[in-house]
C-alpha cells in the first residue's frame, strides 16, 4: 500500500523517521509531500495513494475526487474540522484522528499562558499566584485530565462541566462537577475551554456566560476560536476592565483588542497547542500505526465518519 504524508507544515525529522520505519516494516511504501504551497500539489500527489496522513491540511471533496484509490485518511491530532467527513463517507474513505497524542502539550500551553498573564508578562509589576484560585474546565476530555493534574501541583481548586462525563468520573480526578455552564462560569476565576467546534458549540461562549465570572476573571481558549461569540466577548471587555482573554489562536477581531484593550489579552502567533517535539512525534506515529492496523486487521477504533 502507498501511504502519503501530506503536510504543509512538516513533521519533525525524527517523527518522519519513526513513521517511515513503522510503515516500511509493515511492508508498505511511504511517500512525502512537505512544505507544499499550492493545492494542486496535493491533488497530484494523492492520485495513487491508498492512505493519507495530514496535520491541519484540508481534505476536501476535491482532494477525495482526485484520490481514486484512497481507503483511509488520518488527521494527526485531535481536532478534525479540516476533514470533510460527509465527503469521506461519500467516497467510502475511513476518516480518523489521533485523540490524546497532543493533550499534554495543549494543557502545558494553557498553564504557560496563565502564568505569563498572572505575573503581568514578567515586566516587573506585582502579579498574582495560581495557588488557591478556582479553575473551571469546560468539557472534560484528554486535555482537561492533564489540566487537572497540573492544577493539583499548583494547589488550584478545579471544577468541570461536561454533560457526557459522570460525577463519579470527575470525583475520581478530585474535580467538582458543575450541573450547568452557568454554575461553572459563576464560580471559577479561570475558565479553560476544551470544546470541539460543532453546530452545538460554535459561538456558545458569549456575553451571558462571561459576565457571570467573578472579579479578575480569565478566559483561556486552547480549543477553537469559533466557539467564542466575539461580539459578546468584546461587549464584556468594554463593560468590565477586570476580564482577560488568553487564546491559542487570535480572534477575527484581533485589531479591536489591540486598539481598545492592550494588556488584557494574550494571543499566540499561530495555533501552538500541539507545537512540541513530543506531540509532533506522538501524533504522527499514532497516525501511521492506525493506518498499519487498519490495513492489517480492519481496526477502526478512532473512526470519525461512522
C-alpha positions as CSV (number, residue, x, y, z in Angstrom):
1,X,0.0,0.0,0.0
2,X,1.1,3.6,-0.7
3,X,0.8,5.8,2.3
4,X,1.1,9.6,1.6
5,X,2.1,12.0,4.4
6,X,1.0,15.4,3.1
7,X,2.0,18.2,5.4
8,X,2.1,21.9,4.5
9,X,3.8,22.2,8.0
10,X,6.0,19.1,8.1
11,X,6.5,16.8,11.0
12,X,9.9,17.0,12.7
13,X,12.6,14.9,11.0
14,X,12.7,12.4,13.9
15,X,8.9,11.9,13.6
16,X,9.2,11.2,9.9
17,X,12.0,8.7,10.6
18,X,9.8,6.8,13.0
19,X,6.8,7.0,10.7
20,X,8.9,5.6,7.9
21,X,10.3,2.8,10.0
22,X,6.8,1.8,11.1
23,X,5.3,1.9,7.6
24,X,8.1,0.1,5.8
25,X,8.5,-2.6,8.5
26,X,4.8,-3.4,7.8
27,X,5.6,-3.8,4.1
28,X,4.0,-0.5,2.9
29,X,5.5,2.3,0.9
30,X,5.9,5.9,2.3
31,X,5.6,9.0,0.2
32,X,6.2,12.5,1.4
33,X,4.7,15.8,0.3
34,X,6.1,18.5,2.5
35,X,6.0,22.3,2.5
36,X,3.6,22.4,-0.4
37,X,2.2,25.9,-1.2
38,X,-0.4,25.1,-3.8
39,X,-3.4,22.7,-3.5
40,X,-2.5,21.3,-7.0
41,X,0.5,19.6,-5.5
42,X,-1.7,17.7,-3.1
43,X,-4.3,16.8,-5.8
44,X,-1.5,15.4,-7.9
45,X,0.3,13.5,-5.1
46,X,-2.8,11.8,-3.7
47,X,-3.8,10.3,-7.0
48,X,-2.4,6.8,-6.4
49,X,-2.3,6.9,-2.5
50,X,-4.1,4.1,-0.6
51,X,-3.8,6.1,2.7
52,X,-3.2,9.7,3.7
53,X,-1.8,11.3,6.8
54,X,-2.3,15.1,7.3
55,X,-2.0,17.6,10.0
56,X,-4.0,20.8,9.5
57,X,-4.2,20.2,5.8
58,X,-7.6,20.4,4.2
59,X,-9.1,17.1,3.0
60,X,-12.0,18.4,0.8
61,X,-14.2,16.8,-1.8
62,X,-11.8,17.9,-4.5
63,X,-9.0,16.1,-2.8
64,X,-11.1,13.0,-2.4
65,X,-12.2,13.2,-6.0
66,X,-8.5,13.1,-7.0
67,X,-7.7,10.2,-4.7
68,X,-9.1,7.4,-6.7
69,X,-7.5,4.6,-4.6
70,X,-7.8,6.2,-1.1
71,X,-9.2,4.0,1.6
72,X,-8.3,5.9,4.8
73,X,-7.2,9.3,5.9
74,X,-5.9,10.1,9.4
75,X,-5.6,13.5,10.9
76,X,-2.5,13.6,13.1
77,X,-4.1,15.4,16.1
78,X,-7.4,15.6,18.0
79,X,-9.2,18.3,16.0
80,X,-10.6,17.2,12.7
81,X,-12.5,20.2,11.3
82,X,-10.1,20.1,8.4
83,X,-11.6,16.8,7.2
84,X,-14.8,16.9,5.2
85,X,-16.4,13.9,6.9
86,X,-19.6,13.7,4.7
87,X,-17.3,13.7,1.6
88,X,-15.1,11.0,3.1
89,X,-18.2,8.9,3.6
90,X,-19.5,9.6,0.1
91,X,-16.1,8.4,-1.3
92,X,-16.0,5.3,1.0
93,X,-13.0,6.6,2.8
94,X,-12.5,5.9,6.5
95,X,-11.6,9.1,8.4
96,X,-9.7,9.0,11.8
97,X,-8.0,11.3,14.2
98,X,-5.4,10.6,16.9
99,X,-7.0,11.7,20.2
100,X,-4.8,12.2,23.2
101,X,-1.5,12.5,21.5
102,X,-1.3,16.3,21.8
103,X,-3.1,16.6,25.1
104,X,-0.2,17.2,27.5
105,X,1.3,19.8,25.1
106,X,-2.1,21.7,25.0
107,X,-2.5,21.6,28.7
108,X,1.0,22.9,29.4
109,X,0.4,25.8,26.9
110,X,-2.7,26.8,28.8
111,X,-0.8,27.0,32.0
112,X,2.1,28.8,30.4
113,X,-0.3,31.5,29.2
114,X,-2.0,31.6,32.7
115,X,1.4,32.0,34.4
116,X,2.6,34.7,32.0
117,X,-0.7,36.7,32.5
118,X,-0.7,36.2,36.3
119,X,2.8,37.7,36.5
120,X,2.0,40.6,34.1
121,X,4.3,39.3,31.4
122,X,7.3,39.3,33.8
123,X,7.5,43.0,33.3
124,X,8.4,43.9,36.8
125,X,4.9,44.7,38.2
126,X,3.4,42.8,41.1
127,X,1.3,39.9,39.9
128,X,-0.8,37.1,41.4
129,X,-0.4,33.4,42.3
130,X,-2.4,30.5,41.0
131,X,-2.5,28.7,44.3
132,X,-6.0,28.8,45.8
133,X,-7.6,30.1,42.7
134,X,-10.5,28.3,41.1
135,X,-10.1,26.7,37.7
136,X,-13.2,25.7,35.6
137,X,-12.8,23.2,32.8
138,X,-15.5,23.5,30.1
139,X,-15.6,19.9,28.8
140,X,-13.6,17.1,30.4
141,X,-11.6,15.1,27.8
142,X,-7.9,14.2,27.5
143,X,-6.6,17.8,27.8
144,X,-8.7,18.5,30.8
145,X,-7.3,15.4,32.6
146,X,-3.8,16.8,32.1
147,X,-5.0,20.3,33.2
148,X,-6.3,18.7,36.4
149,X,-3.0,17.0,37.1
150,X,-1.0,20.3,36.6
151,X,-3.6,22.3,38.6
152,X,-3.1,20.0,41.5
153,X,0.5,20.8,41.6
154,X,-0.3,24.5,41.8
155,X,-2.8,24.0,44.5
156,X,-5.8,25.2,42.4
157,X,-9.4,24.2,43.1
158,X,-10.8,22.5,40.0
159,X,-14.4,22.3,38.7
160,X,-15.7,21.0,35.4
161,X,-18.8,21.0,33.3
162,X,-19.3,18.1,30.8
163,X,-22.8,16.6,30.3
164,X,-21.2,13.5,28.9
165,X,-19.0,12.7,31.9
166,X,-20.4,11.3,35.1
167,X,-20.0,12.9,38.6
168,X,-18.2,9.6,39.6
169,X,-15.5,10.0,37.0
170,X,-15.0,13.7,37.9
171,X,-14.8,12.7,41.6
172,X,-12.1,10.2,40.7
173,X,-10.0,13.1,39.5
174,X,-10.9,15.2,42.5
175,X,-12.8,17.6,40.3
176,X,-16.0,19.2,41.5
177,X,-18.9,18.6,39.0
178,X,-21.0,21.6,37.8
179,X,-24.5,20.9,36.6
180,X,-24.7,23.8,34.2
181,X,-22.3,26.1,32.3
182,X,-23.7,29.0,34.3
183,X,-22.6,27.3,37.5
184,X,-19.1,26.8,36.1
185,X,-18.6,30.4,35.0
186,X,-20.1,32.0,38.0
187,X,-17.8,30.1,40.5
188,X,-14.5,30.0,38.7
189,X,-11.9,32.8,38.3
190,X,-10.2,30.9,35.5
191,X,-12.2,29.0,32.8
192,X,-10.4,26.9,30.3
193,X,-12.2,25.8,27.1
194,X,-11.8,22.3,25.7
195,X,-14.8,22.2,23.4
196,X,-14.9,21.0,19.8
197,X,-16.2,23.3,17.2
198,X,-19.6,22.0,16.0
199,X,-23.2,23.1,15.5
200,X,-23.8,22.9,19.2
201,X,-20.8,24.8,20.4
202,X,-20.0,27.5,17.8
203,X,-20.4,30.9,19.3
204,X,-21.7,29.3,22.5
205,X,-19.3,31.2,24.8
206,X,-20.6,34.8,24.9
207,X,-21.8,37.7,26.9
208,X,-24.2,35.9,29.3
209,X,-21.7,33.3,30.4
210,X,-18.7,35.6,30.6
211,X,-20.4,38.3,32.5
212,X,-21.2,35.8,35.3
213,X,-17.5,35.3,36.0
214,X,-16.1,36.6,39.3
215,X,-13.8,39.6,39.6
216,X,-10.4,39.4,37.8
217,X,-11.7,36.6,35.6
218,X,-9.5,34.9,33.0
219,X,-10.9,33.0,29.9
220,X,-8.4,30.5,28.4
221,X,-9.0,29.1,24.9
222,X,-6.8,26.4,23.6
223,X,-9.8,24.9,21.7
224,X,-11.1,26.7,18.6
225,X,-11.8,30.4,18.1
226,X,-15.2,29.6,16.6
227,X,-16.6,28.6,20.0
228,X,-16.4,32.2,21.1
229,X,-19.1,34.8,20.3
230,X,-16.6,37.6,19.7
231,X,-19.3,40.3,19.7
232,X,-20.3,39.1,23.2
233,X,-16.7,38.9,24.4
234,X,-16.0,42.4,23.2
235,X,-19.1,43.7,25.0
236,X,-17.9,42.1,28.2
237,X,-14.5,43.6,27.7
238,X,-15.9,47.1,27.2
239,X,-18.1,46.8,30.4
240,X,-15.6,45.1,32.7
241,X,-12.0,46.1,32.8
242,X,-11.1,43.2,35.0
243,X,-11.7,40.4,32.5
244,X,-8.8,38.9,30.4
245,X,-8.7,36.6,27.4
246,X,-5.8,34.2,26.7
247,X,-6.1,32.3,23.4
248,X,-4.1,29.8,21.3
249,X,-5.5,31.4,18.2
250,X,-6.1,35.1,17.5
251,X,-9.7,36.1,17.2
252,X,-11.0,37.6,14.0
253,X,-11.3,41.0,15.7
254,X,-7.7,41.0,17.0
255,X,-7.1,44.6,15.9
256,X,-10.0,45.7,18.1
257,X,-8.4,44.1,21.1
258,X,-5.0,45.7,20.2
259,X,-6.6,49.2,19.9
260,X,-9.0,49.2,22.8
261,X,-7.8,46.6,25.3
262,X,-4.0,46.5,25.5
263,X,-2.5,44.4,28.3
264,X,-5.7,42.3,28.7
265,X,-5.1,39.5,26.3
266,X,-2.5,37.0,25.0
267,X,-2.8,35.6,21.5
268,X,-0.2,33.2,20.2
269,X,1.3,33.9,16.7
270,X,-0.3,30.7,15.4
271,X,-2.1,27.8,16.9
272,X,0.6,26.4,19.2
273,X,-1.1,23.8,21.3
274,X,0.5,20.8,19.5
275,X,3.8,22.5,18.7
276,X,6.1,20.5,20.8
277,X,8.7,17.9,19.7
278,X,7.0,15.3,21.8
279,X,3.4,15.9,20.5
280,X,4.7,16.1,16.9
281,X,6.2,12.7,17.2
282,X,3.3,11.2,19.1
283,X,0.6,12.3,16.7
284,X,2.5,11.4,13.5
285,X,3.5,7.9,14.8
286,X,0.0,7.3,16.1
287,X,-1.5,8.1,12.7
288,X,0.9,5.7,10.9
289,X,0.2,3.0,13.5
290,X,-3.6,3.4,13.0
291,X,-3.2,3.0,9.2
292,X,-1.0,0.0,9.5
293,X,-3.5,-1.6,11.9
294,X,-6.4,-0.8,9.6
295,X,-4.7,-2.5,6.6
296,X,-3.7,-5.4,8.8
297,X,-6.9,-6.2,10.7
298,X,-9.5,-3.6,9.7
299,X,-9.2,-1.8,13.1
300,X,-11.4,1.3,13.0
301,X,-11.2,2.3,16.7
302,X,-10.8,6.0,16.0
303,X,-13.1,6.3,13.0
304,X,-15.0,9.6,12.8
305,X,-17.4,9.1,10.0
306,X,-19.5,6.3,11.5
